[in-house]
């Protein structure tokens, strides 16, 4: 099947201004060196008819252009833009733990303000809602959420969940740590993050085992998509 995804590479300076853009991934080392010399960030965009994703490369302490730091069973790895003869290639390489943690610490520090803004906290005035929806300020329509729950109450939410709330040039490990640090600033450490979905102006927990942390009503409704019944776990 034909997949119409256009790839482009964008070079940005420290002020976020685009220096240069070309189609495709970095190919010629001479072109890459010319524009990456003045860049602080390189973004490779994958743009489809109904999709968009981006690989964000930044220099590490050794001057390598790296992206997508992640941890697997063998430790930390990342993608690296590497020169081989006259051409550029993206290769996966291992990252030692100290270097990985240094990258994460820096990105967490840089992402804290964005992480704070990604959290919607419940407000005092919502406690007077006539339908008991004390969480209204944490509700932002029908989408995925992570609910911040403590002492049987919703304190706030992360609209979009952890993955879909990511903001800025940061890897997922760093973003999750920044979110957790932002939550602990306000909620302390004794809380639970529960997966939920929004519908109407109500939250519905994703997993029945999480119902013990909140006052809920559990009931079955017809499943119009798959047939049979679907269990709703409505937060009350």
C-alpha positions in Angstrom: 0.0 0.0 0.0 1.3 3.5 -0.9 2.2 5.4 2.2 2.3 9.2 1.5 4.7 10.3 4.2 6.9 13.3 3.5 10.2 13.5 5.4 12.1 16.8 5.9 15.0 17.9 8.0 14.9 21.2 9.9 17.9 23.0 11.5 17.2 25.5 14.3 19.4 27.9 16.2 19.3 28.6 19.9 16.5 31.1 19.5 14.2 28.6 17.7 14.8 30.2 14.3 15.0 27.8 11.4 18.4 28.0 9.7 17.7 25.6 6.8 15.3 23.0 5.7 15.7 20.2 3.1 13.6 17.2 2.0 14.5 13.8 3.3 16.7 12.8 6.1 20.3 14.1 6.4 22.2 12.5 3.5 25.3 14.4 2.4 27.8 15.0 5.2 29.0 18.2 3.6 25.4 19.7 3.7 24.8 18.4 7.2 28.1 19.9 8.5 27.4 23.3 6.9 24.1 23.8 8.6 24.5 21.7 11.8 27.5 23.9 12.8 25.2 26.8 13.7 22.3 24.7 14.9 21.3 23.7 18.5 18.4 21.4 17.4 17.8 19.3 14.4 14.3 18.0 13.7 13.4 15.3 11.2 9.7 15.6 10.4 7.5 12.7 9.2 4.3 14.3 7.8 1.5 12.1 6.5 -2.1 12.8 5.5 -3.4 12.0 8.9 -0.2 11.7 11.0 2.8 13.7 12.1 5.9 12.7 14.1 9.2 14.2 14.8 12.7 13.0 15.7 14.5 15.7 17.7 18.3 15.6 17.8 20.4 17.6 20.2 24.1 17.6 20.9 25.3 15.6 23.9 28.4 16.4 26.0 30.6 14.7 23.4 29.3 16.7 20.5 27.2 13.9 19.0 23.8 14.5 17.6 21.5 12.2 19.6 17.8 11.6 19.8 15.2 9.3 21.4 16.9 8.3 24.6 15.3 5.2 26.0 15.9 2.3 28.3 15.7 -1.3 27.5 16.9 -4.5 29.1 20.5 -3.7 28.2 20.5 -0.2 29.6 20.2 3.2 27.9 20.3 3.6 24.1 19.6 6.4 21.7 19.7 7.2 18.0 22.7 9.1 16.7 23.4 11.0 13.4 26.7 9.5 12.4 29.0 10.3 9.4 30.2 7.3 7.4 32.6 8.4 4.7 30.6 11.2 2.8 27.1 10.2 4.0 25.1 10.6 7.2 23.4 7.7 8.8 21.1 7.2 11.9 22.5 4.5 14.1 21.4 3.1 17.5 24.1 3.3 20.1 24.5 2.5 23.8 24.7 5.3 26.3 26.4 4.8 29.6 24.2 5.4 32.6 26.0 8.5 34.0 25.7 10.3 30.6 22.1 9.2 30.2 21.2 10.5 33.7 23.0 13.8 33.0 20.9 14.2 29.8 17.8 13.4 31.8 18.6 15.8 34.6 19.2 18.7 32.2 16.0 18.0 30.3 13.9 17.7 33.4 15.2 21.1 34.6 14.4 22.6 31.2 11.0 21.0 31.1 9.7 21.8 34.6 7.6 24.9 33.6 6.0 23.0 30.7 5.3 20.1 33.0 3.6 22.4 35.5 1.5 23.9 32.7 0.5 20.4 31.5 -1.2 19.6 34.8 -4.8 20.9 35.4 -5.5 21.1 39.2 -8.9 21.1 40.7 -10.1 24.4 42.1 -11.8 25.3 45.3 -14.8 26.9 43.7 -15.7 23.7 41.9 -16.5 22.0 45.2 -19.9 23.8 45.1 -21.0 22.3 41.8 -24.6 21.1 42.2 -23.8 17.8 40.6 -20.8 17.1 42.8 -18.3 17.5 40.0 -15.5 19.0 42.1 -13.0 18.0 39.3 -14.5 20.4 36.6 -11.3 22.5 36.4 -9.3 19.3 35.7 -11.7 18.2 33.0 -11.0 19.2 29.3 -13.4 17.2 27.2 -13.5 13.7 25.8 -9.9 12.4 25.8 -7.4 10.3 27.7 -6.3 11.4 31.1 -4.0 10.5 34.0 -5.8 11.4 37.2 -3.8 12.6 40.2 -5.6 10.9 43.2 -4.9 11.2 46.9 -7.0 10.4 50.0 -10.0 9.3 47.8 -10.2 12.5 45.8 -9.1 13.7 42.4 -6.5 16.5 43.0 -5.9 17.2 39.3 -5.3 15.6 35.9 -2.9 15.4 33.0 -5.0 15.8 29.9 -3.7 13.5 27.1 -2.0 11.3 29.6 1.8 11.2 30.0 2.6 10.4 26.3 0.3 12.8 24.6 1.0 15.8 26.9 4.7 15.9 26.0 5.8 19.4 25.2 9.1 20.7 23.9 12.4 19.1 22.8 12.5 16.4 25.4 12.6 12.6 25.5 9.8 10.6 27.1 11.9 9.5 30.1 12.7 13.1 31.0 9.2 14.3 30.4 7.7 11.7 32.7 10.2 12.6 35.5 9.4 16.3 35.0 5.7 15.6 35.3 6.2 13.5 38.5 8.4 16.3 40.0 5.7 18.9 39.2 3.0 16.7 40.8 5.1 16.2 43.9 5.6 20.0 44.3 1.9 20.3 45.0 0.6 16.9 46.0 3.6 15.4 47.9 4.7 11.8 47.3 1.7 9.8 48.5 -0.6 9.9 45.5 -1.8 7.6 42.6 -1.8 8.2 38.9 -4.8 6.5 37.4 -5.6 6.1 33.7 -9.1 7.4 32.8 -11.2 8.6 29.9 -13.4 11.7 29.7 -17.0 11.7 28.4 -19.6 14.3 28.9 -18.3 16.1 32.0 -17.3 12.9 33.8 -14.3 10.7 34.2 -14.4 7.0 33.7 -11.5 4.9 35.1 -9.8 2.6 32.6 -9.2 -0.3 35.1 -11.6 -1.7 37.6 -8.9 -2.4 40.1 -8.3 1.3 40.4 -11.8 1.9 41.7 -10.6 1.3 45.3 -8.9 4.7 45.2 -12.0 6.8 44.4 -15.8 6.8 45.0 -17.1 5.2 41.8 -20.2 3.7 40.3 -19.7 0.5 38.3 -22.3 -0.5 35.7 -22.7 -2.2 32.3 -23.8 -0.5 29.2 -24.3 -1.9 25.6 -21.1 -1.9 23.6 -22.2 -0.5 20.3 -18.8 -1.1 18.6 -18.1 -4.7 19.6 -21.4 -5.9 20.8 -22.3 -7.3 24.2 -21.7 -5.2 27.3 -19.1 -2.7 28.4 -18.3 -1.9 32.0 -18.3 1.7 32.9 -16.4 2.8 36.1 -17.7 6.3 36.6 -16.1 8.6 39.1 -18.7 10.1 41.4 
